[in-house]
Amino acid sequence: MANIEEYIPIVGQPIMDDLKLLAEKLKGKVIQHINSTAVGGGIAEILSRMVPLLRELGVDTRWDVIRGGEQFFEVTKKFHNALHGNPEEIMQRDFNIFMETSQKNIEALDIHGDIIFVHDPQPIALIKKKTGNKWIWRCHIDVSNPNQRVWKFLENFITNYDSAVFSAPSFSQRMTIRQFLISPSIDPLSDKNRELPQETIDSVLKKYNIKKDKPIITQISRFDRLKDPVGVIEAYKQVKKYIDCQLILAGGSAADDPESAEVLEEVKARSEHDKDIHILLLPQDDIVVNALQRASSVIVQKSLKEGFGLTVAEALWKSKPVVASNVGGIPLQIKHKYSGLLCHSIDGASFAIKQFLANPEYAKKLGQNGREHISNNFLITRHIREYMLLFLSLYHKEDVVYL
């Protein structure tokens, strides 16, 4: 884990001084983050980097994870899809399962923070334990067009929070509580994003039997239907008719995503034993992800729905040309034809990939623009600063706070 001082060459001394000043104002406050999984997915990844850095700044920050069985996570996955606007058959039994597990967590989890920071719907019912402390609900997904039955159910809990946080203005709903807009971030010094020597990259390619004899198109994401890995394969096949290339679909699974094994089998079936399609179910190894991204000619994120899409920020930070869907938080990261190419379909994705592969200088320029944009807007130091301002704002309700 990087020392907080190691970020100074990247972000500058004034930013670090600002962080230390804000941290000083939070002395004596305990911040308790709660989510549904310790590994897998963007939330766990961000917290694993942010919590130690906040502690190093002097902010007493803790992180707890709720417990849930297979049925509970099947239900919360249905909720997740429904909140994104996907058709899901939600039964009363689903709400009952959610509340049964929630009640067990309410009874078992020790709530001890001055500020309780609850991430996404899975732990949302913990608000029933609210006493005199401050509670924040952090929504990491786009709920602009949710299944109303699920949303109304969650609203019963949300209205009891002090504030809610969303990743983009378009993600939110009208609420009776205060809302804050704070985008996620990447850690430039994490194993997933730091510079790697060429021999490390080459060793990873060798390990997974990937040759460098033709361009590499890569999508890194969980095996999730909303990430559309099957659509990526179809786009690759269209590109392959014109440019000899290879495809990497790589990612892990999360404990709270029971669909991933099923989607992985669908992806394997659709690849039709094409020797140039590499389907990799990765362990929790950020160096491998880093190496695969750095070895790639084009990075793709063809999501059908998306929260923020941190894999886009990771690729842009590495100055890679990125083709991504115009959904969720991706347009915040990519300005079309400036810091990447946005697409709306399989045909659009294949056309954009061909543009990059056929025009290396164009691809290089957009990749450089993308890195600069991420550096200015989506690094973890900005994220920490905005969270600390959010924490302080909870004790100054009459003040206007711009994050």
N, C-alpha and C positions, 0 to 999 in steps of 0.2 A: 504494500500500500504506500502510495506516494506521500511524502511530507508536504504539509500545506505550503511551505516556503518554495517548493519546487514548481509551483504554478506561476511564480512571479515572472520568469522569463517569457511565459506565454501570454499572461493577461496584464502584467505591469504592476509596479509597487502601489500606485494609488488605489487600485481595486483591492489589493490585499489589506491596505490600511483601512479601507471602508468596511471590509468584512470584520476586521478585529474590533472596530468601533461599535458595530451593531451587536456583535457577540457580547461585548462588555455590558450592553444594556439588557441582555437576557440572563445575566448572572442570577442564580437563585431559582430559575424556572426549569422544570423538568419537562422535556418534550418526549412524548411516547407515541411512536408510529405503530400502527397495527394494520397488517394485511393478511392475505390468505396463503402465501407460500414464501419460503425462504430462498428458493432457487427457481429459475425459469421465469421468463417474462420480464418486461421492462421495469415493472415496479420494484421487484426484488433486486434487479440489477442496479437501479438508481440508488435504492436505500443502502445496498452493500457498499457503495462508494461514499454516499453523502453522510451517513451516520458517523463513520470514523472521522471525517473531515470536520464536522460540526463539533464533535468532542474535542478535537485538537484545537479548535478555536476557543474552547472553553464553554460551549453550550452543552448542558447535561441532556444528551439525546439517547433514547433507548428504542428498541425495536422488538415487538412481539408479533407472533403469528398465531392465528386462530387454528383450531382443529376442525376437520370435517371428513366425513367418509365418502365413499364412491357416489352414493345417492345424492348427497348434498352438492358435490361438485358437478354432477350431471345436471342438477337443477340450476345452479348458478351459471353453467355454460348456456343453458337455454335462456336464462335471463339476459346474459351477455349478448347473445344473438338477437333476442327480441328488442333490447334497448337500441341496437344498431338499426332496427327497422325490418329485420328479417322475419318472415312468417314462422312462428313457432306456436305449437299447441300447448298453451299453459293451462294446467288443471289446478283445481283447488288442492289436490294432493301435493303438487309442487310447492305451493306456499306453506303447506303444513310441514313438509320435510325441511324447508328453509328455516321455519320458526323453531322446529324441534332442535336442530343443530345449533341455531343461534342461542336458544335458551341454555344449552349446555355450556356454550362459550361465555355467556353472561355470568353463569355461576362459577366457571373455572378460572377465567382470566382476571389477573390482578390489575386493576386500573389504578395507577398511582401518579400519573403525570399531572402537571398544571395545565398543559395543553395536550389534548388527545387528538392525534392526526390519523383518521381512519381512511383507508384507501379502497375505493371501489365498493360494489354492492355486497360482497361476501360478508364483511364484518359490520355492516351498517347498523344492525339491530343493537349493537353494544351501547348505543346512545341511551338505552334504558338505564344504564349505570351512571348517567350524568348526575353530578352533585353540584359543587360550587366551581368546578373547573371549566375550562374552555374547550370546545369541541369543533373540529374542522372535518368536513367530508370532502375528500379529494376524488373527483371523478376523472378517470384517465381515458374514458371512451366518449364517443360522439353520441349524445342523446338528443340530437336536434329533431329526430323523427322516431320516437320510441313507441313500442307497443304500449298503449295507454293503460292497460290493466296492470302491467308490471310497473310502469312509472308511478301510477297512483299508489300502488302498494309501497314502493320505496319512499314516496313523498311523505307518508305518515311518519317516517323516521327522520327524513332530511329536515323537516320544518323545526325539529328540536335541536339541530346543530346551530352553532353561532355563525358559521360561515361555510361556504362551499367554494371549491377551486376547480376551474376547468382549464383545458390546454389551449383553447381558442375561443374567440367570441361566438362563432357559429355552432359550437358544441352544446351550448347551455339551454336551459329552460327558464321561464319566468319563475321567480321564487320569492318567498317572503323574507328570506334571510340574505345577508350580504354575499355577493359573489366576487371572486378574484380570478383574474386570467393570468396563469403562470404556465409557460411552456416547459416541457421536460428538457433534458440536457444529456450530453455525453461527457465522460471524463477523458480528457486528452491524454492522461498519463496512465490509464488503466491498461491491462494486458490486451484488451480488445482494440485499443486505439493508438498505443504508443508506436513509435518507429520500430521496425524489425529489420535485422540484417538479412541479406538476400539468402544466406545459407539456411536460415530458419524457414523462410518461405519455400525454398526448394525442398527441404526435408518434409514439410507438410504435404506438398504435392506428390512427392514420392510415396509417402505413407498411404495415400488414398489412390495411388496409381493414376494420377492425372498428369498428362504430358503437356508440354508447353509448345507443341508444334502447330497449334491453331488457336484462334481467339477463344477466350473463356467468358461466357455469360453466366452470371451468378445471382441467385436470390437466396438470401439468408433470412429465414423466418421459421417460426414454429409451423408444424404441419397442421394447418388450420384452413378450413374451406374459405374463410374470409380473406386469407392471404392468396388465394387462387393459384396454388402451385400447378394445377392441371392447365389453367390458362397460360401459365408461363411456358409449359411444354409445348402447347399449340403455337405460341408466338415463336419459340425457338425453331419449330419445324418449318414455319414459313420462312424464317431467315436462312435456314439451312439450304433451302432451294437455290439460294443466290450466293451465299458465303459459307464456306466450310468452317464450322465452328463447333464448340462443345458447350454443354450446359451443366452447371452445378446447382442442385437444389439441396441446401444444407440447413439443418437446424435441429434443435432439441425438442423436448416436450416439457410441459409444466405440470406439477402435481394437481393443479385445479383445472386441467383441460383433458377430460376423458376421451374426447373425439380424436385426438392426435394419431393414435395407432390405426384407426380406421382410415383416416385421410392418407396416411403414409402408404397403406396398401393400395389405395386408389391411384396414387401417384406412381407407384411401382408398376401397376398394371398398364397405365397409360404410356409409360416410357417404352413399352414394346421391345425391351431388350436392346435398345439403341446403345451401342458401346460408347457413344459420345455424350450420353446423359449419365451424370454421376449423382446418385441420390444418397446423401450422407445423413444418417441419424447420429448427431454428434453428442459426445459427453459434454459436461459443463467445462469446456476448454476454450477460453477466450483467445489464446494464442493461435489456435487453429482457425477460428473465425477471422481474426485479424489477417493471418497469412492468406487465406482464401480470398478475402476482399482485395488485398494488395496484389495478388496474382491475376486478378480479373481484368478483362478488357472493358467490360460494361457491367454495372450492377443494376439489377432490376428489383422493383418492389411493386408488383402488380396486384395490390390489394383491392378487394371489392368494397370493403369498409376498413377504416383504419382509425385508431386513436390518434397518436402523433406520428408513429413510424420512425423510431430511433435508428433503425437500420439504414434509413436514408441519410440521417445526420452522420452516422459512422462512415458511410461510403464517401460522402462529400468531404468530410474531414481528411480523408486519404487522397483527395484530389481526383476521385474517380468520376467518370461520366455516368450519370444515373438516369435511367428511364423508370418513371413511377406513375402510378395512377393519380388522377386529380381528385383525390378523396381525403377526408379527415384532415390531419395536420400536415400532410405532405406539401400542399401549396404554400404553407408558411416557410418551408425549407427550399423549395424549388420555384424560382421564377422562370417560366417557360422560355427556352432558348437563351437564357442567361446563365443560370446555375444548374441546368439539367433540362430534360425533356419530359413533359407531362403527357399522359395518354388516357384514353377513355375506353379502349377496347383491345382485343387481341390483335386486330389488324393495326391499330395505332401503335401498340407496343412493338410489333415486329418492324414497322416502318421506322420508328425511332432508333431501334437497335441497329438496323441497317445503316442509318445515317451516321451513327457514331463509328461503326466498324469501317465504313467506306471513307470517312474523313477524320483521320487521327488527330490532325491539328485542331479541328473544331471540337473534338472530344476533349482534348487536353485543355483548351481554353475554358470550356464550360466547367471542367473539373476544378480548375484553379479558382474560378469565380465562386464555385460551391464551397470550397475550403474557406475562403475569406468570409463568406456569409455565415457559416457555422461558427467560425472564430469570433465574429462580432456579436452573435446572438444566442448561441445554443451550447455554451460550455457550462460546466458544473458550477463554476464560481458565480456566474450570473444567477443560476438557479438557487444556490445557497443564499445569496443576497436577498432575493425576492421572498424566499421562505422566511428569513429572519424579519424582514419588514412586515410580512403577514402576521407573524407571531406577536410583534410589538403592536400592530394595529388592533389586536383583540382587546387591548387594555386602553385604547384611545378611540372609542366608538364615535366621538363627535368630530374627529379629525378626518380630513380627506387624505387618503394614502394612495399615491401613484406607484405601482410596482413596475 
